[in-house]
Each structure stands twice: as C-alpha cells, then as structure tokens.
Amino acid sequence: MLILRRTVFFMVYRRLRNCDGVVRCFGFGFPGDCIQMELMENGDLSTYLKGQRPVQSVQLSWFRQMAHALLRIHDRCIIGADIAAKNFLLSADLSIKFCDFTESSILPLGTNMERADDHGYSIYIDIGQLGAVLYEVITGQRCEFDLFKDQPAGPACAAWPRREILPSTQNIWLGSIIEKCWTKGAFRNARSLLAALELQLNWMREAAAAVSHALSKRVLIGGFTARNFLIADKQTFKLCYIANSRIVPEYLDIDKVDQDGLSVKCDIACFGSLVYNVATGRKFEVPSQLSNPAALGSGEGVVVSGIKDYMIPGQIDEDRYDPFPGWPQNEDLPNTAGIFMGEIIRNYWDQDGYQRMEEVCGALSKLSECDRSSLVWSSTAGGDFICRSLQ
C-alpha cells in the first residue's frame, strides 16, 4: 500500500507541475524516492498558527490563494482528499501553497469534476475540508471534517459529516462562506468559492468607484450608508439613493466645501462606515452632525436620483474655514484592530486620514477600468437590473 500511495504521489506531482498555488517540484528519483521541492521558509500552516494570529487581511489573502489553487488542481482532474492546515506551506513572504498529495485521487483528463466520485471523495469533499481550514485560521480552533466518523471498522467510503458534529459558524468572520463549504453542493465548484471570497473586495472597489465618480461630477452625496446601495442580479454593487446630495458650483473648491455636514471628507468617512459594515457585519454610522440633516428624514427603499442644487454662500471665508466641526474622537469610533481592511477603515474615519477619493481608491488598489458612470444607478437611467438591498 505504501508503494502504491507513493506512486500516486509522484503521478499527481507530475501532473501538477507549474500549477499555481502548489509547492514547486524540481525533480524526481532522488535517493530514497525523494522529491526535490522549493523551500517554504515559514513551514506548515498548522504549526504557524500555534504561534501567530494573522490579521484578517492576511487571512483573506490566504483563503483566496487556497481557493485559486484548489480550482487549478481540480482543473487538472485531481481530488485533493486530504486538505488540512498541516498540508499548506508558507513562504518567506507568507504566500501559501498546497504541498501534500499522498491521499489524492488522480482522474483521467477531461473528467467532469462536478460529477466525479472516487469512493466518496469528490471536489465537494475538498471544499468542505477547505472550509474547516478557514474555520481554524479565523478562530484559532482546530476543526475536524471527519469523513469516517461512526462508520464500522474496515474499508469504508468517505461520507459527508453530519452538520451537528461541526462547530457553529454564527458570529464569526466569513461564517456564511464556511457554512456553504460545509453544505454539500452549495458551492458548485472552487471557482464559486473563490468568487464568494473576492466579493467583499469587489464590492468595495465598485462602491469607491461610484463615490469617486460622483465627486468628479462635483456631487457631494452626504450621509450615505449601506441602505444607499443595492446589489444587482450579478452581485454588482450599485449606488442608488442620492436624493440628499448637492451639486457644488464650479466657482467653489469642492475640497474646501463643508456646510450642513456635506464635504468630501464626510463622504470618505461615510464610505469608511460602509466598508466597516461589509467587512464585519456590524453597523457604525457617522454621527448625525457629520451627515446631511435632510438625510435623517429620508425614507428607506426609495430608489430615486433627485439631486438638488447646493445652496451655499458665493465665497468661503478662509479665516473662518473649519472643515470638520464636531469630528468624532478615537474613543467614539469602533476598534478596527485586526479586522479586514482595519487600518484603511481607520484612515477613512481619521480627521487627518484620507482627504481625497484618489487616496481611497489607491488604498483599495486599482479600480476596474470600466466606465465609472455605470456604477451609479438611478431611476432616470432605466435598466434591467434585478436588485436587492444590502441590508
């Protein structure tokens, strides 16, 4: 049996040569049937987690790398079958890769992997096991995705574990994604899992593009929250309710306008609260004195785009210019330490943090090159979107 498993191991690595997310193999047939592989300086993930608690931004980067690698492995018609923290290795820069395929199943090229089953093992078992790895990384607690629990002694097929033997995913970060990993078929394949992991960041890029586009048109949105966005049928983030916005006249410097709680910095702070809401599932809205008072009486669920003229004095007295009256102190803001994009969120809220949406977009990395105007949806524009509220 040992010789057979070793043969499978070699066959798998030959097929996975130059596969993204798999530890590189430089050669076979060394003394003792060894394989020469690249050095991964930070060792295996299981050991690393015993001494380190990575921040959520690092965790999400790992999860995306894992899902991307699993997608490539399945594309080459291989079922991992033993996906666990001990079988991931970390490089010097903390990038993460698969490393052990001793238990893997190698299937004929061209196999329909969504239907493939090798004695109970399938791509869905791989996704379920990966969900257990996500749980362990996020919570610091080991999770056993036991495929043989309560089965009689002797040869047996892998069986999907009962939900009650797995831990609760309520109130943990990415809990809904882990839950779907543990629901057979909820993710059709690793590509669907990867899309779910990338969704938050894509939403933030789209929301930033919408706010940036509005400001480029000299529109201050004012007091917006998650209620101001809808999710279209293809999971596209759309800014929909801007009835309380104001147009800034050409003769005024939009970066210096601050009246009735409307300013570029206030829009950036509101965007920070939106990111915080999406990243954590918890709400924090900027204090009312920083948001447009007219927005306080607006009804939810209204999808209109009634932009009003911004009626302000023709000149701003530079000596009296106070850009952030009543700005909240650090103790008034939620703790963002250790959460996904926490440092960036803090810079959105910090009075001395990001002052322009260009800085915001840069912090979120490059935005899509598509026309930003398509990210602002209004009742006057028409369209065939089927939308649902973020909240």
VMD Tcl script that draws the C-alpha trace (Angstrom):
set ca {
  {0.00 0.00 0.00}
  {2.87 2.38 0.84}
  {4.42 1.77 -2.58}
  {1.05 2.35 -4.25}
  {0.45 5.65 -2.41}
  {3.98 6.80 -3.22}
  {3.36 6.04 -6.90}
  {0.15 8.09 -6.83}
  {2.04 10.89 -5.09}
  {4.60 11.03 -7.90}
  {1.92 10.84 -10.59}
  {-0.01 13.71 -9.00}
  {3.07 15.91 -8.78}
  {3.96 15.22 -12.39}
  {0.51 16.38 -13.45}
  {0.67 19.41 -11.17}
  {3.99 20.70 -12.42}
  {3.91 24.50 -12.75}
  {0.46 24.62 -11.15}
  {-0.27 27.92 -9.40}
  {-0.61 27.51 -5.66}
  {1.22 24.17 -5.45}
  {4.74 23.92 -4.00}
  {7.09 23.65 -6.95}
  {8.75 20.34 -7.65}
  {12.23 20.45 -9.19}
  {12.83 16.77 -9.79}
  {12.07 13.12 -9.04}
  {14.07 9.96 -8.49}
  {16.48 11.19 -5.85}
  {17.88 8.71 -3.29}
  {15.10 7.15 -1.24}
  {12.46 8.04 -3.84}
  {12.55 11.66 -2.69}
  {11.20 14.71 -4.49}
  {13.21 17.92 -4.58}
  {10.86 20.82 -3.80}
  {11.13 24.56 -3.25}
  {11.94 25.82 0.21}
  {8.97 27.30 2.11}
  {10.66 29.20 4.92}
  {7.72 29.60 7.31}
  {6.80 25.93 7.46}
  {3.33 24.44 7.59}
  {0.21 26.46 8.37}
  {-0.86 24.35 11.35}
  {2.41 24.97 13.20}
  {2.48 28.64 12.21}
  {-0.99 29.23 13.68}
  {0.13 27.93 17.07}
  {2.38 30.95 17.49}
  {0.77 33.59 15.27}
  {-2.69 35.15 14.80}
  {-2.60 36.80 11.39}
  {-4.80 39.83 10.76}
  {-7.88 39.39 8.61}
  {-6.30 40.95 5.53}
  {-3.62 38.24 5.60}
  {-6.24 35.57 6.26}
  {-8.33 36.65 3.28}
  {-5.24 36.68 1.08}
  {-4.53 33.09 2.15}
  {-8.12 31.99 1.53}
  {-8.13 33.45 -1.96}
  {-4.81 31.75 -2.73}
  {-6.14 28.45 -1.39}
  {-9.35 28.61 -3.43}
  {-7.46 29.64 -6.56}
  {-5.02 26.76 -6.12}
  {-7.83 24.29 -5.48}
  {-9.52 25.46 -8.68}
  {-6.32 24.78 -10.64}
  {-5.89 21.36 -9.01}
  {-9.43 20.37 -9.94}
  {-8.88 21.71 -13.46}
  {-6.13 19.09 -13.76}
  {-8.59 16.38 -12.67}
  {-7.15 15.74 -9.23}
  {-9.11 15.45 -5.97}
  {-7.01 16.58 -3.02}
  {-8.83 14.35 -0.48}
  {-6.71 15.46 2.49}
  {-6.95 19.23 2.70}
  {-5.82 20.36 6.14}
  {-3.76 23.14 7.70}
  {-0.77 20.80 8.02}
  {-0.75 20.36 4.24}
  {-0.26 24.04 3.43}
  {3.20 25.61 3.48}
  {4.10 29.28 3.92}
  {6.93 31.04 2.11}
  {9.11 33.84 3.45}
  {6.58 36.46 2.27}
  {3.68 34.42 3.76}
  {2.26 33.32 0.44}
  {0.63 29.91 0.87}
  {0.72 26.73 -1.22}
  {-0.56 23.14 -1.22}
  {2.15 20.57 -0.54}
  {0.92 17.02 0.23}
  {-1.00 14.81 -2.21}
  {-0.35 11.40 -0.66}
  {-4.09 10.69 -0.33}
  {-5.13 12.32 -3.59}
  {-7.14 10.79 -6.41}
  {-5.83 11.27 -9.93}
  {-8.59 11.02 -12.53}
  {-8.45 10.87 -16.33}
  {-8.01 14.22 -18.01}
  {-11.33 15.53 -19.27}
  {-13.29 14.09 -16.32}
  {-16.40 16.06 -15.35}
  {-15.17 17.01 -11.89}
  {-18.55 18.20 -10.66}
  {-19.84 14.63 -11.07}
  {-16.68 12.72 -10.22}
  {-16.72 10.45 -7.16}
  {-13.85 8.23 -6.07}
  {-15.05 6.08 -3.17}
  {-16.87 9.05 -1.68}
  {-14.16 11.59 -2.43}
  {-15.14 14.50 -4.67}
  {-14.44 18.16 -5.24}
  {-17.17 18.85 -2.66}
  {-15.22 16.94 -0.01}
  {-12.23 19.14 -0.90}
  {-14.35 22.27 -0.49}
  {-15.76 21.00 2.81}
  {-12.27 20.27 4.13}
  {-11.09 23.69 2.99}
  {-13.97 25.21 4.97}
  {-12.53 23.52 8.06}
  {-9.15 25.14 7.32}
  {-10.84 28.55 7.01}
  {-12.52 27.96 10.36}
  {-9.22 27.02 12.01}
  {-7.41 30.08 10.65}
  {-10.18 32.50 11.66}
  {-10.97 31.14 15.13}
  {-7.66 29.56 16.11}
  {-9.54 26.35 16.94}
  {-8.90 23.11 15.09}
  {-11.89 21.73 13.23}
  {-12.12 18.08 12.21}
  {-14.04 17.45 8.98}
  {-14.29 13.73 9.76}
  {-15.28 11.63 6.74}
  {-15.37 8.32 8.62}
  {-16.99 9.16 11.94}
  {-19.31 6.42 13.28}
  {-18.51 4.13 10.35}
  {-17.79 0.45 11.12}
  {-14.22 -0.78 11.23}
  {-12.65 -1.89 7.97}
  {-12.70 -0.46 4.45}
  {-15.28 2.28 4.00}
  {-16.15 5.08 1.61}
  {-15.75 8.69 2.63}
  {-19.08 10.14 3.81}
  {-20.16 13.73 4.30}
  {-20.10 14.51 8.03}
  {-23.35 15.37 9.78}
  {-23.78 19.09 10.38}
  {-24.21 18.68 14.13}
  {-20.66 17.38 14.58}
  {-19.22 20.55 13.03}
  {-18.90 23.77 15.06}
  {-21.23 26.74 14.78}
  {-20.30 29.44 12.29}
  {-22.55 32.11 13.79}
  {-20.94 35.43 14.65}
  {-17.56 34.59 13.13}
  {-15.96 36.37 10.22}
  {-16.82 34.73 6.86}
  {-19.12 32.36 8.73}
  {-21.62 32.26 5.87}
  {-18.90 31.17 3.45}
  {-17.68 28.43 5.79}
  {-21.29 27.27 6.22}
  {-21.66 26.97 2.46}
  {-18.41 24.98 2.30}
  {-19.98 22.55 4.77}
  {-23.22 22.29 2.78}
  {-22.60 19.79 0.00}
  {-23.10 21.39 -3.40}
  {-23.73 24.90 -2.04}
  {-20.58 25.91 -3.88}
  {-20.78 24.32 -7.30}
  {-17.01 24.27 -7.58}
  {-13.87 26.00 -6.30}
  {-14.46 28.83 -8.76}
  {-17.73 29.66 -6.96}
  {-15.91 29.64 -3.63}
  {-13.22 31.95 -4.98}
  {-15.87 34.36 -6.29}
  {-17.50 34.47 -2.85}
  {-14.16 35.25 -1.20}
  {-13.47 38.05 -3.67}
  {-16.94 39.54 -3.45}
  {-16.32 41.87 -0.49}
  {-13.28 43.46 -2.09}
  {-15.07 43.77 -5.43}
  {-17.99 45.49 -3.70}
  {-15.65 47.98 -2.07}
  {-13.94 48.75 -5.37}
  {-17.30 49.31 -7.04}
  {-18.60 51.46 -4.18}
  {-15.39 53.53 -4.19}
  {-15.71 53.98 -7.95}
  {-19.30 55.19 -7.55}
  {-18.44 57.72 -4.83}
  {-15.36 58.86 -6.73}
  {-17.41 59.33 -9.89}
  {-20.00 61.40 -8.02}
  {-17.29 63.68 -6.60}
  {-15.69 64.02 -10.03}
  {-19.05 65.41 -11.19}
  {-18.96 67.86 -8.25}
  {-21.67 66.00 -6.34}
  {-21.42 65.56 -2.57}
  {-23.51 62.52 -1.62}
  {-23.95 63.25 2.08}
  {-24.79 60.87 4.90}
  {-24.88 57.64 2.92}
  {-24.88 54.14 4.41}
  {-25.35 50.58 3.16}
  {-29.01 51.49 2.58}
  {-27.88 53.70 -0.30}
  {-26.57 50.71 -2.26}
  {-28.31 47.82 -3.99}
  {-26.86 44.52 -5.17}
  {-27.79 43.71 -8.75}
  {-28.53 40.21 -10.03}
  {-24.89 39.55 -10.88}
  {-23.68 40.71 -7.45}
  {-22.76 44.15 -8.76}
  {-22.77 46.96 -6.21}
  {-24.89 49.97 -7.25}
  {-25.26 53.39 -5.64}
  {-28.98 54.05 -5.88}
  {-30.28 56.64 -3.39}
  {-28.70 60.08 -3.68}
  {-31.74 62.32 -3.18}
  {-29.98 64.22 -0.39}
  {-26.91 65.04 -2.44}
  {-25.86 68.51 -3.52}
  {-24.11 69.85 -6.59}
  {-21.17 72.12 -5.83}
  {-20.94 75.15 -8.16}
  {-17.89 75.42 -10.40}
  {-16.64 78.58 -8.68}
  {-16.11 76.74 -5.37}
  {-13.30 74.38 -4.42}
  {-15.14 71.13 -3.65}
  {-12.32 70.02 -1.34}
  {-12.95 73.04 0.91}
  {-16.74 72.91 0.99}
  {-18.18 71.98 4.37}
  {-21.72 73.08 5.06}
  {-24.67 71.31 6.64}
  {-22.44 68.30 7.16}
  {-21.61 67.96 3.47}
  {-17.95 67.67 2.50}
  {-15.57 65.37 0.65}
  {-14.11 64.20 3.96}
  {-17.58 63.39 5.31}
  {-18.29 61.30 2.22}
  {-14.99 59.48 2.80}
  {-15.94 58.88 6.45}
  {-19.33 57.51 5.36}
  {-17.53 55.25 2.91}
  {-15.38 54.01 5.79}
  {-18.53 53.07 7.70}
  {-19.81 51.20 4.65}
  {-16.55 49.24 4.40}
  {-16.73 48.51 8.14}
  {-20.31 47.26 7.75}
  {-19.45 44.94 4.86}
  {-16.20 43.69 6.42}
  {-17.57 42.96 9.90}
  {-21.34 42.70 9.55}
  {-21.63 45.39 12.24}
  {-23.01 48.88 11.71}
  {-21.38 52.16 12.56}
  {-22.79 55.31 11.03}
  {-21.00 58.62 11.24}
  {-22.56 60.95 13.85}
  {-25.55 62.91 12.62}
  {-23.74 66.25 12.74}
  {-21.39 64.95 10.05}
  {-24.14 63.77 7.73}
  {-26.67 65.76 5.77}
  {-29.56 66.65 8.12}
  {-32.01 66.22 5.26}
  {-30.99 62.58 5.04}
  {-32.26 61.91 8.54}
  {-35.84 62.15 7.36}
  {-35.45 60.20 4.15}
  {-37.40 57.01 3.68}
  {-35.66 53.70 3.12}
  {-36.20 51.75 -0.06}
  {-36.63 54.84 -2.23}
  {-34.69 54.41 -5.45}
  {-34.51 57.87 -6.98}
  {-31.85 60.31 -8.03}
  {-33.17 63.74 -7.15}
  {-30.02 65.84 -6.91}
  {-30.65 69.34 -5.57}
  {-28.61 72.48 -6.11}
  {-26.13 73.08 -3.35}
  {-27.12 76.48 -1.98}
  {-24.11 77.94 -0.19}
  {-22.54 81.40 0.02}
  {-20.68 82.55 -3.05}
  {-17.41 82.75 -1.13}
  {-15.84 80.85 1.73}
  {-14.13 82.95 4.37}
  {-10.71 81.29 4.60}
  {-10.15 82.64 8.12}
  {-13.36 81.04 9.37}
  {-12.97 77.77 7.48}
  {-13.42 74.88 9.93}
  {-13.55 71.72 7.82}
  {-14.54 69.16 10.45}
  {-16.71 70.60 13.22}
  {-17.63 68.04 15.85}
  {-15.47 65.31 14.33}
  {-15.63 62.15 16.50}
  {-12.68 61.32 18.71}
  {-10.85 57.99 18.51}
  {-12.69 56.70 21.58}
  {-16.00 57.28 19.78}
  {-15.02 55.00 16.88}
  {-15.16 51.18 16.78}
  {-11.94 49.28 17.25}
  {-10.65 48.24 13.82}
  {-7.52 46.42 15.01}
  {-7.17 43.01 13.40}
  {-10.24 43.25 11.16}
  {-10.16 43.05 7.39}
  {-9.01 46.42 5.99}
  {-8.94 47.76 9.56}
  {-6.06 50.19 9.02}
  {-7.66 51.52 5.84}
  {-11.03 51.99 7.58}
  {-9.32 53.94 10.36}
  {-7.82 56.27 7.75}
  {-11.29 56.86 6.30}
  {-12.54 57.98 9.71}
  {-9.42 59.78 10.93}
  {-9.73 63.55 10.57}
  {-6.14 63.65 9.33}
  {-6.52 60.50 7.22}
  {-7.55 60.24 3.58}
  {-8.72 63.62 2.27}
  {-9.43 62.72 -1.36}
  {-11.13 59.77 -3.04}
  {-8.00 59.26 -5.14}
  {-6.27 58.18 -1.94}
  {-9.19 55.91 -1.08}
  {-9.12 54.24 -4.48}
  {-5.36 53.84 -4.27}
  {-5.71 52.11 -0.90}
  {-8.18 49.66 -2.42}
  {-5.73 49.02 -5.27}
  {-6.55 49.75 -8.87}
  {-10.22 50.04 -9.68}
  {-11.78 48.43 -12.70}
  {-11.10 50.30 -15.92}
  {-14.79 50.19 -16.82}
  {-16.81 53.40 -17.12}
  {-17.39 54.59 -13.57}
  {-20.68 56.18 -14.53}
  {-22.15 52.70 -14.97}
  {-21.73 52.16 -11.24}
  {-24.26 54.86 -10.36}
  {-27.79 53.62 -10.99}
  {-30.82 55.88 -10.87}
  {-34.47 55.69 -11.76}
  {-33.91 58.04 -14.68}
  {-31.37 55.74 -16.29}
  {-33.62 52.75 -16.73}
  {-32.01 49.31 -16.91}
  {-32.94 45.69 -16.46}
  {-31.31 45.08 -13.10}
  {-32.96 42.86 -10.53}
  {-31.78 44.42 -7.28}
  {-31.94 43.63 -3.60}
  {-30.89 45.76 -0.67}
  {-27.55 45.15 1.01}
  {-29.27 45.28 4.38}
}
mol new
graphics top color blue
foreach p $ca { graphics top sphere $p radius 0.5 }
foreach p [lrange $ca 0 end-1] q [lrange $ca 1 end] { graphics top cylinder $p $q radius 0.2 }
display resetview
